[in-house]
Structures are given as C-alpha cells and as structure tokens.
Amino acid sequence: MERTFINNLIEWQQSENRKPLIVRGARQVGKTYLIKHFGEKHFQNIHQIDFEKFPNMKSVFDKNLDPKRIISELEILINQRIEPGKDLLFFDEVQNAPKAIMSLRYFYEDMPQIHVIAAGSLLEFTLENISFPVGRVELMDMTPMNFIEFLNATGNNSAAKFIMDGPKEISETLHTKMLELLRQYMFVGGMPECVKIWKSSESLKEVFKIQDNLIDTFRQDFSKYAPYTDKRILNQVLNKVSKNIGGQIKYSQLSDEFTGPSNKKSLELLRQARLIHKIRAASPASLPLCSTASDSRFKGLLLDIGLMRSLNELPVDIEFQKNDLLAMYNGALAEQFVGQELISAGMQNLYYWSREAKSSSAEVDYLITKNSKIYPIEVKGGAAGKLRSMHFILQNNPHIEKGYVLSTASYGEIPEQKLTFIPLYFAGTLLKY
C-alpha cells in the first residue's frame, strides 16, 4: 500500500544537508514496512538492524560511538558491505538500543555520506534518559493512513485524485459517493492492517477484530510505562479521552481514583507514545497560536478514528446506518476525522477556541494557520445563521479573513459572512487550499 509519507523520505534522501533521520510514530502505523519499501525501491541495498529481534546487536555500540568502527563490525555481523551513498542503513526498534540513537550524532559529523534511518515506538521514553543529538538528526512523525491513502489502497484512485485537487462544486451523485467512502473510512480507520483486511474481505467484523487486538497491544505496552506511572491510570485516561472527543476536558476528570497531577502525567505519557493528541485552547487574536495556548484547557484526540469503536464499545450496527455522518457518535467521529486529517497533513500542534467568559458555551472546533494567517474551523451542519460561535470569532477578529465550516453539505461560499462551506472529505486539503 503506497503511503504519501514516502515523499518525505525521498525528499530527505535527496537533501544536500541530509542528517540521520528518526521516524517516530505509534506501534502498527507502518513505519517498518514503509522504510523497508523505501529502501528497496530507492537504494542499491537496505541493511535492517532490528534491535528487538536481535538484541545482541546492541553490544556493537557499547565500546564507543565511532561510526567507522560500528560500520566495520556491522558488515561482519550481517556479512554484507554497506556502501556509502548507495545503501540505506536502517536501525529498527531503536528504542531498545539507546546508544545506537546517540551514535547518530557521529554518523552526521564523521560519516555524512551514509544514509541512516532509525525508527521505533515509545521513543520519547528512551530519549529522556540519553544525551540526545539535538541539531544532528532530523525528526519525522508518521501517522496512520489518511483518507486519501485509504482511497488509493482500496482501489478508489480516481476519488483520491479528486480530493487532492481541492474543494469545488460537484454533482449530488458524486457528493453522495464520496460521503459513502468516508463512512467506510470512519469505521475502518487508517491502521494499515485494518485497511489491508478491509481491502481483501470488505468485512467490518474482521476489521473490528484487528482493532480490538491493536488496543490490547497498546495496553500491554503500558507495563513499559511502569517507571513513570500506574498502568491503571493509563487505562482510565485513554478511555476517558476516547469517550470525550470534541469535549473540553479537565485533568481532574480524567480519572476518578487518582489526583490531577497524576492524571496529567499519564496524559502526557500517552501523548508521547502517540496514542493521543492534546489540543489546547488558544486565542485567535494573534500569531503564534502557541503563545496563548492554555495547558489546563484542552481537548483530546485519538491516534486513529477506527480505534474509537473498540474503545467506546458503541453499537456499530446502529451508528453505521445513520445517514448523517455528523450524527454518528454524536458528532465525535466527524471531529476526530478532521483533527486526524489535519495532523496527517502536517499540523502537529492543533488548537481550538473557547470563550473564557462565565456561562459561555461559545467554541470553535479548530484553529489552524497557513501563510501566516489564522483560520477557524467548525465541524457541524446547519445554516450559516446558526453558527453563532463562528460568527462571534469572525466579528471580533477582523484580521481573520475566512472561516471554514466542514459538514456533509456540498461546497459553497458566503463571502459577506466570510464563510466557506467544505465537505468533510476535503479536511486533509485545508492547509493547501
């Protein structure tokens, strides 16, 4: 299955100022598969050093971090020549070999001609305990498959190209078809194994089995968080976030058994593991949004929309039959989808706006920036006249030129109200158009 992330890897390979690359991401998002595919397609050879499968390989880095010595020993152990400039050296599951991460600095300084990629999960836990080579490596985050990748993987290539071309007016027939494809994605999600099974079987039952197994795998990993927190908190925080997508959360609400500071620590650990994203409230008054972002007022987003079903244990047979995608799970699926698409498109830090005045319920789902300008996003249906929060933010911030309303309605514009209505399935293109 082709991934658009491979374009990032090609750009890295061709960069004149290339540094060793660390690819981060949650388990099972396809890091190993894609890097191997990239290596096989764009290099003479790929040399994969898997520190989970072969833990003894860690000892190569124990004596010192001299890359010439490391390369020499690796060549003997794998019985292959590692050709500078022609081959890819791939350190897989590198969280199990901290000194291999530290060695990347010296690959950059002493052997920059070697193409080196390191990948792993729970990397932040390892990075906290080592001398990380800041400025000597490049970091990339890999996410689950987005909607366009899902369409390409399931044979809907024309639909994928249509979305990549950007929002526009289309026939009602095509609009209905795109919404149906989006409905499929909302339940299958973007975890590669789930997409693969859906492509081959078109059985949601089989997809759901995999999603349940993935959740179990993530929970089994909680034992690796043991030095930092109690795994009971992690379970409770993960469940609480999954059931409150789109809703503002307080640390004290994340768990009934533990204190606010403990809940906060657990939320941060899940964020570092890439299982959840924290969306902070910010002011639309000026850039950068991070300068006004609140640490205590936030919403949560899950790694993947398909995993929401497993975590929420909701009646899929009822939800799947609903005609309005915005009605499914009370709108939570739609807001998760938009956030996930924005993150996949490059918005690693998402924000939203919530009026701080007492007794006020004014809120806009997302704030994004592009071309040094702020754009608010509402995920909902209804006529423009009912978008009270969006109108409020536009009227009180004249520097904001336009607001986006994402819904199941067709494309349209109301210039005098500074509103553009965009079908949900175009969410991933908002940063480009």
Residue pairs with C-beta under 8 A, 6 or more apart in sequence:
1 30
1 145
1 149
1 152
1 153
1 192
1 195
1 196
2 149
2 152
2 153
3 30
3 34
3 145
3 149
4 146
4 148
4 149
5 34
5 140
5 142
5 143
6 34
6 37
6 38
8 140
9 21
9 34
9 35
9 38
9 42
9 117
10 38
10 42
12 18
12 21
12 138
12 140
13 42
13 115
18 112
18 115
18 138
19 108
19 112
19 136
19 137
19 138
20 104
20 107
20 108
20 116
20 117
20 118
20 136
20 137
20 138
21 116
21 117
21 118
21 137
21 138
21 139
21 140
22 94
22 101
22 104
22 117
22 118
22 119
22 123
22 137
22 138
22 139
22 140
23 31
23 35
23 117
23 118
23 119
23 140
23 141
23 142
24 119
24 120
24 123
24 124
24 139
24 140
24 141
24 142
24 274
25 31
25 119
25 121
25 141
25 142
25 143
25 274
26 121
26 218
26 273
26 274
26 275
26 303
27 121
27 214
27 217
27 218
27 221
28 191
28 192
28 193
28 214
28 217
29 142
29 143
29 144
29 191
29 192
29 274
29 303
30 142
30 144
30 145
30 192
31 119
31 120
31 121
31 142
32 92
32 119
33 192
34 142
35 90
35 92
35 117
35 119
36 46
36 48
36 90
38 88
39 45
39 46
39 48
39 88
39 90
39 117
40 46
42 88
43 86
43 87
43 88
43 115
44 83
44 86
44 87
45 80
45 83
45 86
45 87
45 88
46 87
46 88
46 90
47 74
47 78
47 80
47 82
47 87
47 88
47 89
47 90
48 90
48 92
49 57
49 74
49 78
49 89
49 90
49 91
49 92
49 100
50 57
50 92
50 93
51 57
51 58
51 91
51 92
51 93
51 94
51 96
51 97
51 100
52 92
52 93
52 96
53 93
55 96
57 77
57 97
58 96
58 97
58 99
58 100
60 70
60 73
60 74
60 77
61 70
61 97
61 99
61 100
61 102
61 103
62 99
63 69
65 99
65 102
65 103
65 105
65 106
66 106
66 110
67 103
67 106
67 107
67 110
67 111
67 114
68 110
68 111
70 103
71 82
71 89
71 111
71 114
74 82
74 89
75 81
75 82
82 89
82 114
84 111
84 113
84 114
85 113
85 114
85 115
87 115
88 115
88 116
88 117
89 114
89 115
89 116
89 117
90 116
90 117
90 118
90 119
91 97
91 100
91 116
91 117
91 118
91 119
92 118
92 119
92 120
93 119
93 120
93 121
94 100
94 101
94 118
94 119
94 120
94 123
94 126
95 120
95 121
95 122
95 123
95 125
95 126
96 120
98 126
98 129
98 130
99 130
100 118
101 118
101 126
101 127
101 130
101 132
101 133
102 130
102 131
102 132
102 133
104 116
104 118
104 133
104 136
104 137
105 133
105 136
105 137
107 114
107 116
108 133
108 136
108 137
109 136
120 126
121 221
121 273
121 274
122 221
122 224
122 272
122 273
124 272
124 273
125 224
125 225
125 228
125 272
125 273
141 274
141 348
143 190
143 303
143 340
143 343
143 344
144 189
144 190
144 191
144 192
144 303
144 304
144 306
144 340
144 344
145 153
145 190
145 191
145 192
145 195
146 190
146 340
146 341
146 344
146 345
146 428
147 163
147 182
147 185
147 190
147 337
147 341
147 425
147 427
147 428
148 160
148 163
148 164
148 428
149 160
149 190
150 185
150 188
150 190
150 195
151 157
151 159
151 160
151 163
151 181
152 160
153 195
153 196
153 199
154 184
154 195
154 198
154 199
155 199
156 181
159 177
159 178
159 181
162 174
162 178
163 178
163 425
163 426
163 428
163 429
164 429
166 426
166 429
166 432
166 433
167 411
167 420
167 422
167 423
167 426
167 429
167 433
168 411
169 410
169 411
169 412
170 410
170 411
172 410
175 410
175 423
178 423
178 425
179 325
179 408
179 423
179 424
179 425
181 425
182 325
182 337
182 424
182 425
183 320
183 325
184 198
185 305
185 337
186 305
186 306
186 325
186 328
186 333
186 337
187 204
187 207
187 306
187 309
187 316
187 320
188 194
188 195
188 198
188 204
188 207
188 306
189 195
189 211
189 304
189 305
189 306
189 307
189 308
190 304
190 305
190 306
190 340
191 210
191 211
191 214
191 304
191 306
191 307
193 210
193 214
194 207
194 210
194 211
194 214
194 306
197 203
197 206
197 207
197 210
198 204
198 206
198 207
204 316
204 320
207 306
208 309
208 310
208 316
211 306
211 307
211 309
211 310
212 310
214 307
214 310
215 307
215 310
215 311
218 238
218 273
218 275
219 231
219 234
219 235
219 238
221 273
222 231
222 234
222 235
223 231
225 231
225 234
225 269
225 273
228 265
228 269
229 262
229 265
229 266
229 269
230 258
230 262
230 266
232 257
233 255
233 257
233 258
233 262
233 263
233 266
234 266
234 269
234 270
236 254
236 255
236 256
236 257
236 258
237 254
237 255
237 263
237 266
237 267
237 270
238 270
238 275
238 276
238 311
239 311
240 249
240 253
240 254
240 255
241 249
241 254
241 267
241 270
241 276
241 300
241 301
241 302
242 300
242 302
242 307
242 308
242 311
242 312
243 311
243 312
244 299
244 300
245 299
245 300
245 301
245 302
245 308
245 329
245 332
245 333
245 335
245 336
246 299
246 331
246 332
246 335
246 336
246 365
246 379
247 299
248 281
248 297
248 298
248 299
248 354
248 363
249 298
249 299
249 300
250 260
250 296
251 260
251 261
251 263
251 264
251 267
251 296
252 260
252 263
254 263
254 266
254 267
255 262
255 263
255 266
258 266
267 276
267 278
267 300
270 276
271 277
271 278
274 303
275 302
275 303
276 300
276 301
276 302
276 303
277 300
277 301
277 302
277 303
277 339
277 343
277 350
278 298
278 299
278 300
278 301
279 298
279 299
279 300
279 301
279 339
279 350
279 351
279 352
279 366
280 293
280 294
280 295
280 297
280 298
280 351
280 352
281 293
281 294
281 297
281 298
281 351
281 352
281 353
281 354
282 289
282 290
282 292
282 293
282 294
282 351
282 352
282 353
282 367
283 289
283 292
283 353
284 353
284 364
284 367
284 374
284 376
284 393
284 397
284 400
285 292
285 397
286 292
287 369
287 372
287 374
288 369
289 349
289 351
289 367
289 369
289 374
290 349
290 351
293 351
297 354
299 352
301 336
301 339
301 340
301 343
301 350
302 308
302 311
302 336
302 340
304 340
305 333
305 336
305 337
305 340
308 329
308 332
308 333
308 336
309 316
312 329
314 329
319 328
319 329
320 328
322 328
324 381
324 408
325 333
325 334
325 408
325 424
326 334
326 379
326 380
326 381
326 407
326 408
326 424
328 334
331 379
331 380
334 379
334 406
334 424
335 365
335 379
337 424
337 427
338 365
338 366
338 377
338 379
338 406
338 424
338 427
339 350
339 366
341 427
341 428
342 350
342 366
342 368
342 427
342 428
342 430
342 431
343 350
344 428
345 428
345 429
345 430
345 431
345 432
346 431
347 368
347 431
350 366
350 368
351 366
351 367
351 368
352 363
352 364
352 365
352 366
352 367
353 363
353 364
353 367
353 376
353 389
353 393
354 362
354 363
354 364
355 361
355 362
355 363
355 389
355 392
362 388
362 389
362 392
362 393
363 389
364 376
364 377
364 378
364 389
364 390
364 393
364 403
365 377
365 378
365 379
365 380
366 376
366 377
366 379
367 374
367 375
367 376
367 377
368 374
368 375
368 377
368 430
368 431
369 375
370 430
370 431
373 399
373 400
373 401
374 397
374 399
374 400
375 400
375 401
375 402
375 403
375 404
375 430
376 390
376 393
376 394
376 400
376 403
376 404
377 403
377 404
377 405
377 406
377 430
378 387
378 389
378 390
378 403
378 404
378 405
378 406
379 406
379 407
379 424
380 387
380 405
380 406
380 407
381 407
381 408
381 409
382 407
384 405
384 414
384 417
384 419
384 421
387 403
387 405
387 419
390 403
390 405
390 419
391 417
393 400
393 403
394 400
394 403
394 417
394 418
394 419
400 418
401 418
402 418
402 419
402 420
403 418
403 419
403 420
404 419
404 420
404 422
404 430
405 419
405 420
405 421
405 422
406 422
406 423
406 424
406 426
406 427
407 421
407 423
407 424
408 423
408 424
409 421
409 423
410 421
410 423
411 421
411 422
411 423
411 426
412 420
412 421
413 419
413 420
413 421
414 420
414 421
422 430
